Amino acid sequence: MRGWHVGPVQAGWLALRYGLTGDTGRFRSHAGWRVSRLRRGHSDEDE
């Protein structure tokens, strides 16, 4: 996934979830150093 450094299985799951719901939910990225979330229509990471 675009530089978030997640494995191929996790990337596939996140892509499927994002495609269906527009939200990946929180996931560990950057080799476990960060928690990230991708959402459709939101420009800021945390609300």
mmCIF file as Biopython writes it, N, C-alpha, C and O atoms, coordinates in Angstrom:
data_model
#
loop_
_atom_site.group_PDB
_atom_site.id
_atom_site.type_symbol
_atom_site.label_atom_id
_atom_site.label_alt_id
_atom_site.label_comp_id
_atom_site.label_asym_id
_atom_site.label_entity_id
_atom_site.label_seq_id
_atom_site.pdbx_PDB_ins_code
_atom_site.Cartn_x
_atom_site.Cartn_y
_atom_site.Cartn_z
_atom_site.occupancy
_atom_site.B_iso_or_equiv
_atom_site.auth_seq_id
_atom_site.auth_asym_id
_atom_site.pdbx_PDB_model_num
ATOM 1   N N  . MET A ? 1  ? 0.830   -1.193  0.000  1.0 0.0 1  A 1 
ATOM 2   C CA . MET A ? 1  ? 0.000   0.000   0.000  1.0 0.0 1  A 1 
ATOM 3   C C  . MET A ? 1  ? 0.868   1.246   0.000  1.0 0.0 1  A 1 
ATOM 4   O O  . MET A ? 1  ? 1.442   1.577   1.037  1.0 0.0 1  A 1 
ATOM 5   N N  . ARG A ? 2  ? 0.981   1.907   -1.045 1.0 0.0 2  A 1 
ATOM 6   C CA . ARG A ? 2  ? 1.547   3.234   -1.239 1.0 0.0 2  A 1 
ATOM 7   C C  . ARG A ? 2  ? 2.543   3.729   -0.193 1.0 0.0 2  A 1 
ATOM 8   O O  . ARG A ? 2  ? 2.474   4.898   0.187  1.0 0.0 2  A 1 
ATOM 9   N N  . GLY A ? 3  ? 3.441   2.919   0.277  1.0 0.0 3  A 1 
ATOM 10  C CA . GLY A ? 3  ? 4.459   3.372   1.201  1.0 0.0 3  A 1 
ATOM 11  C C  . GLY A ? 3  ? 4.112   3.215   2.672  1.0 0.0 3  A 1 
ATOM 12  O O  . GLY A ? 3  ? 4.825   3.748   3.522  1.0 0.0 3  A 1 
ATOM 13  N N  . TRP A ? 4  ? 3.055   2.509   2.997  1.0 0.0 4  A 1 
ATOM 14  C CA . TRP A ? 4  ? 2.717   2.298   4.401  1.0 0.0 4  A 1 
ATOM 15  C C  . TRP A ? 4  ? 3.430   1.071   4.963  1.0 0.0 4  A 1 
ATOM 16  O O  . TRP A ? 4  ? 3.365   0.824   6.167  1.0 0.0 4  A 1 
ATOM 17  N N  . HIS A ? 5  ? 4.097   0.312   4.130  1.0 0.0 5  A 1 
ATOM 18  C CA . HIS A ? 5  ? 4.896   -0.835  4.548  1.0 0.0 5  A 1 
ATOM 19  C C  . HIS A ? 5  ? 4.070   -1.867  5.314  1.0 0.0 5  A 1 
ATOM 20  O O  . HIS A ? 5  ? 4.339   -2.158  6.480  1.0 0.0 5  A 1 
ATOM 21  N N  . VAL A ? 6  ? 3.074   -2.405  4.645  1.0 0.0 6  A 1 
ATOM 22  C CA . VAL A ? 6  ? 2.301   -3.515  5.199  1.0 0.0 6  A 1 
ATOM 23  C C  . VAL A ? 6  ? 2.500   -4.720  4.289  1.0 0.0 6  A 1 
ATOM 24  O O  . VAL A ? 6  ? 2.876   -4.568  3.127  1.0 0.0 6  A 1 
ATOM 25  N N  . GLY A ? 7  ? 2.252   -5.899  4.807  1.0 0.0 7  A 1 
ATOM 26  C CA . GLY A ? 7  ? 2.427   -7.115  4.026  1.0 0.0 7  A 1 
ATOM 27  C C  . GLY A ? 7  ? 1.363   -7.265  2.945  1.0 0.0 7  A 1 
ATOM 28  O O  . GLY A ? 7  ? 0.352   -6.563  2.966  1.0 0.0 7  A 1 
ATOM 29  N N  . PRO A ? 8  ? 1.586   -8.180  1.998  1.0 0.0 8  A 1 
ATOM 30  C CA . PRO A ? 8  ? 0.658   -8.333  0.876  1.0 0.0 8  A 1 
ATOM 31  C C  . PRO A ? 8  ? -0.735  -8.819  1.292  1.0 0.0 8  A 1 
ATOM 32  O O  . PRO A ? 8  ? -1.728  -8.387  0.708  1.0 0.0 8  A 1 
ATOM 33  N N  . VAL A ? 9  ? -0.826  -9.694  2.271  1.0 0.0 9  A 1 
ATOM 34  C CA . VAL A ? 9  ? -2.136  -10.177 2.713  1.0 0.0 9  A 1 
ATOM 35  C C  . VAL A ? 9  ? -2.907  -9.047  3.395  1.0 0.0 9  A 1 
ATOM 36  O O  . VAL A ? 9  ? -4.090  -8.840  3.125  1.0 0.0 9  A 1 
ATOM 37  N N  . GLN A ? 10 ? -2.226  -8.321  4.281  1.0 0.0 10 A 1 
ATOM 38  C CA . GLN A ? 10 ? -2.869  -7.192  4.958  1.0 0.0 10 A 1 
ATOM 39  C C  . GLN A ? 10 ? -3.265  -6.119  3.948  1.0 0.0 10 A 1 
ATOM 40  O O  . GLN A ? 10 ? -4.344  -5.537  4.062  1.0 0.0 10 A 1 
ATOM 41  N N  . ALA A ? 11 ? -2.413  -5.850  2.964  1.0 0.0 11 A 1 
ATOM 42  C CA . ALA A ? 11 ? -2.730  -4.851  1.939  1.0 0.0 11 A 1 
ATOM 43  C C  . ALA A ? 11 ? -3.975  -5.259  1.155  1.0 0.0 11 A 1 
ATOM 44  O O  . ALA A ? 11 ? -4.817  -4.416  0.848  1.0 0.0 11 A 1 
ATOM 45  N N  . GLY A ? 12 ? -4.095  -6.547  0.830  1.0 0.0 12 A 1 
ATOM 46  C CA . GLY A ? 12 ? -5.280  -7.032  0.125  1.0 0.0 12 A 1 
ATOM 47  C C  . GLY A ? 12 ? -6.537  -6.874  0.950  1.0 0.0 12 A 1 
ATOM 48  O O  . GLY A ? 12 ? -7.571  -6.442  0.442  1.0 0.0 12 A 1 
ATOM 49  N N  . TRP A ? 13 ? -6.453  -7.225  2.229  1.0 0.0 13 A 1 
ATOM 50  C CA . TRP A ? 13 ? -7.600  -7.084  3.125  1.0 0.0 13 A 1 
ATOM 51  C C  . TRP A ? 13 ? -8.006  -5.618  3.252  1.0 0.0 13 A 1 
ATOM 52  O O  . TRP A ? 13 ? -9.192  -5.295  3.183  1.0 0.0 13 A 1 
ATOM 53  N N  . LEU A ? 14 ? -7.031  -4.733  3.435  1.0 0.0 14 A 1 
ATOM 54  C CA . LEU A ? 14 ? -7.331  -3.311  3.578  1.0 0.0 14 A 1 
ATOM 55  C C  . LEU A ? 14 ? -7.938  -2.743  2.294  1.0 0.0 14 A 1 
ATOM 56  O O  . LEU A ? 14 ? -8.853  -1.923  2.350  1.0 0.0 14 A 1 
ATOM 57  N N  . ALA A ? 15 ? -7.432  -3.177  1.148  1.0 0.0 15 A 1 
ATOM 58  C CA . ALA A ? 15 ? -7.977  -2.712  -0.131 1.0 0.0 15 A 1 
ATOM 59  C C  . ALA A ? 15 ? -9.429  -3.167  -0.305 1.0 0.0 15 A 1 
ATOM 60  O O  . ALA A ? 15 ? -10.274 -2.394  -0.756 1.0 0.0 15 A 1 
ATOM 61  N N  . LEU A ? 16 ? -9.711  -4.407  0.049  1.0 0.0 16 A 1 
ATOM 62  C CA . LEU A ? 16 ? -11.086 -4.919  -0.040 1.0 0.0 16 A 1 
ATOM 63  C C  . LEU A ? 16 ? -12.010 -4.149  0.894  1.0 0.0 16 A 1 
ATOM 64  O O  . LEU A ? 16 ? -13.094 -3.724  0.493  1.0 0.0 16 A 1 
ATOM 65  N N  . ARG A ? 17 ? -11.585 -3.972  2.119  1.0 0.0 17 A 1 
ATOM 66  C CA . ARG A ? 17 ? -12.406 -3.253  3.098  1.0 0.0 17 A 1 
ATOM 67  C C  . ARG A ? 17 ? -12.650 -1.806  2.670  1.0 0.0 17 A 1 
ATOM 68  O O  . ARG A ? 17 ? -13.761 -1.292  2.799  1.0 0.0 17 A 1 
ATOM 69  N N  . TYR A ? 18 ? -11.597 -1.151  2.156  1.0 0.0 18 A 1 
ATOM 70  C CA . TYR A ? 18 ? -11.742 0.229   1.682  1.0 0.0 18 A 1 
ATOM 71  C C  . TYR A ? 18 ? -12.688 0.286   0.486  1.0 0.0 18 A 1 
ATOM 72  O O  . TYR A ? 18 ? -13.510 1.197   0.390  1.0 0.0 18 A 1 
ATOM 73  N N  . GLY A ? 19 ? -12.576 -0.678  -0.423 1.0 0.0 19 A 1 
ATOM 74  C CA . GLY A ? 19 ? -13.451 -0.710  -1.592 1.0 0.0 19 A 1 
ATOM 75  C C  . GLY A ? 19 ? -14.917 -0.897  -1.230 1.0 0.0 19 A 1 
ATOM 76  O O  . GLY A ? 19 ? -15.795 -0.319  -1.871 1.0 0.0 19 A 1 
ATOM 77  N N  . LEU A ? 20 ? -15.185 -1.698  -0.208 1.0 0.0 20 A 1 
ATOM 78  C CA . LEU A ? 20 ? -16.561 -1.972  0.186  1.0 0.0 20 A 1 
ATOM 79  C C  . LEU A ? 20 ? -17.166 -0.881  1.066  1.0 0.0 20 A 1 
ATOM 80  O O  . LEU A ? 20 ? -18.338 -0.534  0.914  1.0 0.0 20 A 1 
ATOM 81  N N  . THR A ? 21 ? -16.361 -0.337  1.991  1.0 0.0 21 A 1 
ATOM 82  C CA . THR A ? 21 ? -16.915 0.581   2.984  1.0 0.0 21 A 1 
ATOM 83  C C  . THR A ? 21 ? -16.387 2.006   2.890  1.0 0.0 21 A 1 
ATOM 84  O O  . THR A ? 21 ? -16.985 2.923   3.452  1.0 0.0 21 A 1 
ATOM 85  N N  . GLY A ? 22 ? -15.263 2.204   2.181  1.0 0.0 22 A 1 
ATOM 86  C CA . GLY A ? 22 ? -14.645 3.529   2.136  1.0 0.0 22 A 1 
ATOM 87  C C  . GLY A ? 22 ? -13.821 3.836   3.370  1.0 0.0 22 A 1 
ATOM 88  O O  . GLY A ? 22 ? -13.438 4.985   3.588  1.0 0.0 22 A 1 
ATOM 89  N N  . ASP A ? 23 ? -13.540 2.818   4.187  1.0 0.0 23 A 1 
ATOM 90  C CA . ASP A ? 23 ? -12.794 3.006   5.430  1.0 0.0 23 A 1 
ATOM 91  C C  . ASP A ? 23 ? -11.985 1.736   5.694  1.0 0.0 23 A 1 
ATOM 92  O O  . ASP A ? 23 ? -12.536 0.636   5.675  1.0 0.0 23 A 1 
ATOM 93  N N  . THR A ? 24 ? -10.683 1.883   5.940  1.0 0.0 24 A 1 
ATOM 94  C CA . THR A ? 24 ? -9.860  0.714   6.240  1.0 0.0 24 A 1 
ATOM 95  C C  . THR A ? 24 ? -9.925  0.337   7.708  1.0 0.0 24 A 1 
ATOM 96  O O  . THR A ? 24 ? -9.570  -0.782  8.078  1.0 0.0 24 A 1 
ATOM 97  N N  . GLY A ? 25 ? -10.379 1.267   8.557  1.0 0.0 25 A 1 
ATOM 98  C CA . GLY A ? 25 ? -10.228 1.053   9.986  1.0 0.0 25 A 1 
ATOM 99  C C  . GLY A ? 25 ? -8.775  1.307   10.356 1.0 0.0 25 A 1 
ATOM 100 O O  . GLY A ? 25 ? -7.946  1.566   9.483  1.0 0.0 25 A 1 
ATOM 101 N N  . ARG A ? 26 ? -8.470  1.235   11.616 1.0 0.0 26 A 1 
ATOM 102 C CA . ARG A ? 26 ? -7.087  1.475   12.048 1.0 0.0 26 A 1 
ATOM 103 C C  . ARG A ? 26 ? -6.245  0.225   11.809 1.0 0.0 26 A 1 
ATOM 104 O O  . ARG A ? 26 ? -6.687  -0.896  12.061 1.0 0.0 26 A 1 
ATOM 105 N N  . PHE A ? 27 ? -5.022  0.437   11.318 1.0 0.0 27 A 1 
ATOM 106 C CA . PHE A ? 27 ? -4.108  -0.671  11.092 1.0 0.0 27 A 1 
ATOM 107 C C  . PHE A ? 27 ? -2.680  -0.228  11.385 1.0 0.0 27 A 1 
ATOM 108 O O  . PHE A ? 27 ? -2.336  0.943   11.228 1.0 0.0 27 A 1 
ATOM 109 N N  . ARG A ? 28 ? -1.847  -1.187  11.816 1.0 0.0 28 A 1 
ATOM 110 C CA . ARG A ? 28 ? -0.445  -0.890  12.112 1.0 0.0 28 A 1 
ATOM 111 C C  . ARG A ? 28 ? 0.314   -0.778  10.801 1.0 0.0 28 A 1 
ATOM 112 O O  . ARG A ? 28 ? 0.172   -1.622  9.915  1.0 0.0 28 A 1 
ATOM 113 N N  . SER A ? 29 ? 1.119   0.268   10.684 1.0 0.0 29 A 1 
ATOM 114 C CA . SER A ? 29 ? 1.877   0.508   9.460  1.0 0.0 29 A 1 
ATOM 115 C C  . SER A ? 29 ? 3.288   0.951   9.819  1.0 0.0 29 A 1 
ATOM 116 O O  . SER A ? 29 ? 3.639   1.060   10.993 1.0 0.0 29 A 1 
ATOM 117 N N  . HIS A ? 30 ? 4.088   1.202   8.793  1.0 0.0 30 A 1 
ATOM 118 C CA . HIS A ? 30 ? 5.463   1.669   8.961  1.0 0.0 30 A 1 
ATOM 119 C C  . HIS A ? 30 ? 6.237   0.732   9.895  1.0 0.0 30 A 1 
ATOM 120 O O  . HIS A ? 30 ? 6.871   1.172   10.854 1.0 0.0 30 A 1 
ATOM 121 N N  . ALA A ? 31 ? 6.169   -0.567  9.592  1.0 0.0 31 A 1 
ATOM 122 C CA . ALA A ? 31 ? 6.857   -1.609  10.358 1.0 0.0 31 A 1 
ATOM 123 C C  . ALA A ? 31 ? 6.413   -1.630  11.823 1.0 0.0 31 A 1 
ATOM 124 O O  . ALA A ? 31 ? 7.200   -1.960  12.709 1.0 0.0 31 A 1 
ATOM 125 N N  . GLY A ? 32 ? 5.159   -1.278  12.069 1.0 0.0 32 A 1 
ATOM 126 C CA . GLY A ? 32 ? 4.612   -1.321  13.427 1.0 0.0 32 A 1 
ATOM 127 C C  . GLY A ? 32 ? 4.808   -0.052  14.234 1.0 0.0 32 A 1 
ATOM 128 O O  . GLY A ? 32 ? 4.402   0.002   15.395 1.0 0.0 32 A 1 
ATOM 129 N N  . TRP A ? 33 ? 5.420   0.969   13.651 1.0 0.0 33 A 1 
ATOM 130 C CA . TRP A ? 33 ? 5.709   2.199   14.390 1.0 0.0 33 A 1 
ATOM 131 C C  . TRP A ? 33 ? 4.546   3.174   14.397 1.0 0.0 33 A 1 
ATOM 132 O O  . TRP A ? 33 ? 4.520   4.084   15.226 1.0 0.0 33 A 1 
ATOM 133 N N  . ARG A ? 34 ? 3.585   3.013   13.501 1.0 0.0 34 A 1 
ATOM 134 C CA . ARG A ? 34 ? 2.455   3.940   13.430 1.0 0.0 34 A 1 
ATOM 135 C C  . ARG A ? 34 ? 1.154   3.177   13.316 1.0 0.0 34 A 1 
ATOM 136 O O  . ARG A ? 34 ? 1.127   2.013   12.917 1.0 0.0 34 A 1 
ATOM 137 N N  . VAL A ? 35 ? 0.074   3.854   13.674 1.0 0.0 35 A 1 
ATOM 138 C CA . VAL A ? 35 ? -1.269  3.351   13.429 1.0 0.0 35 A 1 
ATOM 139 C C  . VAL A ? 35 ? -1.886  4.298   12.411 1.0 0.0 35 A 1 
ATOM 140 O O  . VAL A ? 35 ? -1.927  5.509   12.629 1.0 0.0 35 A 1 
ATOM 141 N N  . SER A ? 36 ? -2.367  3.746   11.297 1.0 0.0 36 A 1 
ATOM 142 C CA . SER A ? 36 ? -2.900  4.561   10.212 1.0 0.0 36 A 1 
ATOM 143 C C  . SER A ? 36 ? -4.347  4.201   9.939  1.0 0.0 36 A 1 
ATOM 144 O O  . SER A ? 36 ? -4.842  3.165   10.383 1.0 0.0 36 A 1 
ATOM 145 N N  . ARG A ? 37 ? -5.014  5.069   9.204  1.0 0.0 37 A 1 
ATOM 146 C CA . ARG A ? 37 ? -6.395  4.822   8.798  1.0 0.0 37 A 1 
ATOM 147 C C  . ARG A ? 37 ? -6.643  5.591   7.511  1.0 0.0 37 A 1 
ATOM 148 O O  . ARG A ? 37 ? -6.286  6.764   7.411  1.0 0.0 37 A 1 
ATOM 149 N N  . LEU A ? 38 ? -7.246  4.947   6.534  1.0 0.0 38 A 1 
ATOM 150 C CA . LEU A ? 38 ? -7.613  5.594   5.280  1.0 0.0 38 A 1 
ATOM 151 C C  . LEU A ? 38 ? -9.128  5.634   5.189  1.0 0.0 38 A 1 
ATOM 152 O O  . LEU A ? 38 ? -9.803  4.615   5.342  1.0 0.0 38 A 1 
ATOM 153 N N  . ARG A ? 39 ? -9.653  6.830   4.938  1.0 0.0 39 A 1 
ATOM 154 C CA . ARG A ? 39 ? -11.105 6.987   4.810  1.0 0.0 39 A 1 
ATOM 155 C C  . ARG A ? 39 ? -11.413 7.853   3.606  1.0 0.0 39 A 1 
ATOM 156 O O  . ARG A ? 39 ? -10.707 8.821   3.322  1.0 0.0 39 A 1 
ATOM 157 N N  . ARG A ? 40 ? -12.453 7.501   2.917  1.0 0.0 40 A 1 
ATOM 158 C CA . ARG A ? 40 ? -12.911 8.272   1.766  1.0 0.0 40 A 1 
ATOM 159 C C  . ARG A ? 40 ? -13.581 9.546   2.252  1.0 0.0 40 A 1 
ATOM 160 O O  . ARG A ? 40 ? -14.427 9.496   3.145  1.0 0.0 40 A 1 
ATOM 161 N N  . GLY A ? 41 ? -13.212 10.701  1.673  1.0 0.0 41 A 1 
ATOM 162 C CA . GLY A ? 41 ? -13.889 11.940  1.975  1.0 0.0 41 A 1 
ATOM 163 C C  . GLY A ? 41 ? -13.405 12.659  3.230  1.0 0.0 41 A 1 
ATOM 164 O O  . GLY A ? 41 ? -14.015 13.647  3.638  1.0 0.0 41 A 1 
ATOM 165 N N  . HIS A ? 42 ? -12.324 12.189  3.851  1.0 0.0 42 A 1 
ATOM 166 C CA . HIS A ? 42 ? -11.777 12.834  5.040  1.0 0.0 42 A 1 
ATOM 167 C C  . HIS A ? 42 ? -10.351 13.250  4.755  1.0 0.0 42 A 1 
ATOM 168 O O  . HIS A ? 42 ? -9.540  12.422  4.341  1.0 0.0 42 A 1 
ATOM 169 N N  . SER A ? 43 ? -10.024 14.522  4.968  1.0 0.0 43 A 1 
ATOM 170 C CA . SER A ? 43 ? -8.669  14.990  4.690  1.0 0.0 43 A 1 
ATOM 171 C C  . SER A ? 43 ? -7.759  14.886  5.890  1.0 0.0 43 A 1 
ATOM 172 O O  . SER A ? 43 ? -6.545  14.781  5.719  1.0 0.0 43 A 1 
ATOM 173 N N  . ASP A ? 44 ? -8.299  14.912  7.113  1.0 0.0 44 A 1 
ATOM 174 C CA . ASP A ? 44 ? -7.463  14.826  8.302  1.0 0.0 44 A 1 
ATOM 175 C C  . ASP A ? 44 ? -7.489  13.410  8.852  1.0 0.0 44 A 1 
ATOM 176 O O  . ASP A ? 44 ? -8.476  12.690  8.701  1.0 0.0 44 A 1 
ATOM 177 N N  . GLU A ? 45 ? -6.377  13.013  9.500  1.0 0.0 45 A 1 
ATOM 178 C CA . GLU A ? 45 ? -6.245  11.646  9.977  1.0 0.0 45 A 1 
ATOM 179 C C  . GLU A ? 45 ? -7.086  11.360  11.207 1.0 0.0 45 A 1 
ATOM 180 O O  . GLU A ? 45 ? -7.743  10.321  11.271 1.0 0.0 45 A 1 
ATOM 181 N N  . ASP A ? 46 ? -7.084  12.247  12.178 1.0 0.0 46 A 1 
ATOM 182 C CA . ASP A ? 46 ? -7.852  12.055  13.410 1.0 0.0 46 A 1 
ATOM 183 C C  . ASP A ? 46 ? -8.881  13.158  13.570 1.0 0.0 46 A 1 
ATOM 184 O O  . ASP A ? 46 ? -8.631  14.313  13.224 1.0 0.0 46 A 1 
ATOM 185 N N  . GLU A ? 47 ? -10.027 12.795  14.091 1.0 0.0 47 A 1 
ATOM 186 C CA . GLU A ? 47 ? -11.065 13.799  14.357 1.0 0.0 47 A 1 
ATOM 187 C C  . GLU A ? 47 ? -11.337 13.874  15.827 1.0 0.0 47 A 1 
ATOM 188 O O  . GLU A ? 47 ? -12.181 14.660  16.260 1.0 0.0 47 A 1 
#
